Amino acid sequence: MIDWRKGWQSGIKTSLTLSKIVFPIAFAVQVAKQTPVLGWLTELITPLMSFFGLSGEAAIPLVLGNVLNLYAALGALSAIDLTVKQAFILAIMLSFSHNMFIESALCRRVGVSTWIVVLVRMGLAVISALLIHWVWHGGEEVIRHGAVSLAEQAAHAGGWGDILLTALYVAAKGVLQLVVIVLPLMLGLQALKDIGFLDRVAKGIMPFLKPLSIAPHGSIAMATGLFAGLFMGAGLIIQEAEEQNFSKRDITLIMIFLAACHAVIEDTVIFVPLGIPVIYLLLIRFVAAILLAMVVARFWSGPSGQKQFMPMQESV
């Protein structure tokens, strides 16, 4: 028997929770896009690009990817000249580190410190990019043409009134689109859960959780994050955290793994148009997530059921 009422209530609750995160961030980013702020931020990052074998223009997709999402970054990537190696380095960095504000806030929502998530994602992005730059000596063929300037990236509105009205419209539109997606998604997830489908998927994942020292009841949250991602899967992950009352150790290990490797299908396929070896992109993310979770589990010993906590009570 499918509990549609519970699914509807979960959808409303999740929509409200995500809206409180999405609206202010979307508003702030939209204001920044209509002012020189984004350009200034890009200029600050430009000198660092040479350490990764990238041009100054590569700062544009990195900034857009981190403050917005992968789709915004892809738009910038398609407008600048890149070699296969440079595109692969950027893809690796963006795979680990994108949509940073919203996805980090969602991790915070289930009780994991924002700083842990940010350090994991930024650290993996930097380390992987440096290793590829130092180790890979091929991929010098150019795959994209048509450079883009910082001036072309900035869209200036007529005045502050227009800027604020535009930001309000964009933020409200983003929330509406979110609700349209989240409500049916939560109803569908509730249906899958009630008919036992998620339980079967969870059982299939359980054997893979043991080497990571994650309790078996974390399998649904893991499966959701891997395939739906942190953003789209947030509703069910939050619901699981509240219902299962994970130990701090378990939820931290789960979110560390998912911070490194989530939405494995979408976040991999999106880079196919760049002509890079996406299978290696996926393998690097997956291996990094496993190794990092195993290292943290190794040094954070103790029964996984200790120190129960409720989401939202953890401080940043």
N, C-alpha and C positions, 0 to 999 in steps of 0.2 A: 504494500500500500504506500503510494507516494504522498508525502506530507507537503502538499503545495503551499499551505499556509506558512509552514516553517521556512520554505524556500523563499516565499515572498517577503517575509519578515527579515530574513537574512539578507536578501537583496536590498531592501530599504536601508537596513542598518549599515551594510557595506557601502552603499552609495553615499550615505551621509558622512561616513568616516573618510572615504576617499575624497569627497568633495571638499571637506575641510582642509585637505592637503593640497589638492589640485588647484582650487580657485586662487588662493593667495600666491602660489608659486607661478601659475600661468599669468596672473596679473603682473607680478614683478618682472618676469622675463619679457613679457610683451612691452612693458614700459622701457626696459633696457634696450630692446631691439629698436625702438623708435628714437633713441638718444645715442650719444657717442659712447655710452658705457660699454657696450659689447665690443666696439672697436678698441677702446682703451684696454680692456681685458685681453683681447687678442694680441695687442702690441706688447703687453707685459710677458706673454707666454712665448712670443716669437724667438727671443734669444735662446730659449731652451731647446728649440726644435733641432738645432744642429747636432746635439748630443745623440739624437736618434736617427741621424742621417736624413732628416726631413728639411724641407724648405720652410720659410717663414709662413707661407700661405697655408701650410698644413695645420697651423694653429686654429684656423677658421672651423674646419669640421670637428676638431677636438672640443672647441668651446661650445659649438652648437650641439654636439652629441651629448655633452655632459649637462648642459643647462636645459636642453630640450629632449631630443630623443634620437635614435639611430636614423630615422627617416630624414630628419633635418640635416644630420651629418652626411648622409648619402647624397643629398642634393648638392652640398658643397663639394663633396669628393668628385662628383661627375663634372664639375666645372673647372678643375685645376689639373695641370699636367703632372702625372705621377708615373713612376716606374712600377713594375709588378711588386718589387721589394718594398717600396714606399707605401703602396696601397695595402700590402699585407701587414706591414707594421702598424699602419693606422687602423686597419680592421681589428687587429689583435687588441690594441689599446682601447678602442671603442667597445669591443665585445666585453671586456672586463669593466670598463668605466663608461657608463652612459646613463642618461636620465637620473643623474646622481641625487638630486634634491628629493624627488618624489620617491624613488625606490629606497633611498636611505631612510626617509621618514616612515615608510611602510615597515621596514625592519625595526625601527624604533617602536612602532605600534605593537609589535609582539614581544617587546621587552629586551631587545638586543641594542646595545649602545650604538648610536650613530657613528661615533668615532671608530669603533671596531670595523663596521661595514665599509666606511670611507677608506680607512687605512688598508684593508684587505684589497679592495677593488683598485685603488690608486697604486698600491704597491705592486700588485700583479701586472697592471698595465705598464708600469715603468720597467720592471725587471724583464718581462717578456719582450718588450720593444728593444731594450738594450741588447739582450741575448741574440735576437734575430739580426739586429744591426751588426753585431760583432761576428757572428758565426756564419751567416748566409752571405756568400759572395756572388750570388747570381741575381737573376730577376731585374736586370738593368733595362729591359725593353720598356718603352713608354706605352702606357695603355690609355691615357686620358690626355686630351688637348683642350686648350682654351682657358687661360689663366683668369682668375677672378680677383678683384681688388677689394680691399677693406671698404672702400667707399661704396662699391656696388653691393656690399652685404648689408649696409645700413639703410633702413627706410625711415626717412624723417617726416613726421606729420607736421601739420601747419602750426600747431601750438600745443600748450599743455592741456587745454581742454579737449582737443582732438585726441591727444595721446591717451589721456585717462579714459575717455569714452571708448576708444578702440580697445584698450586693455580690458575694460569691463565687459565689452561685447565678446572678445576672444575668450576670456576666462569663463563667462557664463555659457558660451557655446561649448567649451571644453567639458564643463560639468554636465550639460545636457547630453552630449555624446557619450559621456561616461555612464550616465544613468541608463541610457538606451542599450548599452552593451552589458552593463553589470546585472541589471534585473533579469533578463532572460538567461544570462550565464549562470546566475545563482540558482534559478529555477531548474535549469538543466543539470547542474552539479548536484542539487538536492535529489533530483530524479535518479541520477546515476548512483548516488549514494544509497538511496532507499531500495533500489533493485539489486544492490550488491555488486555492481560493476567496479566501483572504486575499491571495494574490499578485495576483489580478485586481483586488481592491479597492485594493491598494497602488498598482498601476499607474494606476488612475483618479485617485488622490490626488496622485501625483508631480508633475504640472504645477502644482499649487497650492502645492507646497513651494518651488519655485524663487524666487518673489518674497520668500519668508521666509528665503531663504538656508539652508535645511535640506537636508542630504544626502538623496538619494532613498531610501536604505535606512532612513530614519526613518519611512517612510510607514505601515508596519504599526502601529508604536507610536502614531502620530498617529490613525489610524483607530480603534484600540482605545480610546484615551482619549476621543475625540469621542463614540463611540456607547455604550461600556460604562462610561465614567467612570474616575476615578482609583482608586476603591476596588475595584469589580468587575473592572476591567481591569488591576489591578495585576500579576496573575500574568504575563500576556503581556507587559506593558510591561517588567517586571523581566527576563523571559526574553530579550526582544529586546535590552535593554541589555547583558546578559551575552554573548549570542551575537554581536551586531553590534559590540560594543566601541566604542560611539559616542565621538566626540571630546567633550571637555567642552563645547565651544561648541554642538554639535548637541543634546546631551541637555538643556542648559540652555535653549536656544531651544524645544525640544519641550515641556519641562515648564512654561516660562513661558506658552506658548500654551495648554496644557491647564489650567494653574492658573486662567486666565481663562475658558476655554470648554471644558467637558467634560460628558459625559452630557447632550448637548443635547436629547434627547427626554425623558428622565425628569425632568431638572431644570427643564424648561419646562412640561410637562404638569401637574406637581404643583401649579402655581399657578393652573390654570384655575378651580378652585372659588371663588377669590377674586373672579372677575369682572374681572380686569385685562387689558389688551391684551398677551397673552403673546408675540405675534409681535414686538412692539417689544422685549420683554425678551430674546428670542433674538438679535435683530439687534444690540442694544447689546453683548451679551456677545461675539458673533462679531467685530464691528468692532473692539472694544477689544482682543481677542486678536490680531487681525491687525496693527493699528497698533503695539501694544506689541512684538510679535515683530520687526516690521520696524525699529523704532527701535533695539532692542537689537542686531539683526543689523548695522545700519548703523554703529554705534559699536564693535561687536566684529568688526573686520575680520580677514581671514586665511582661509586654506583650511580648510574644515570638517573635514578629515581630520587636522589637527594635534592634538598633545597627547592621545593616546589615554589612557584611564583605565579602571579596572575598578570596577564598582559597589561601594559600601560602603567605599571607601578615601578618599572625600572627607570632610573634617571639616566640622562645622557652622560 
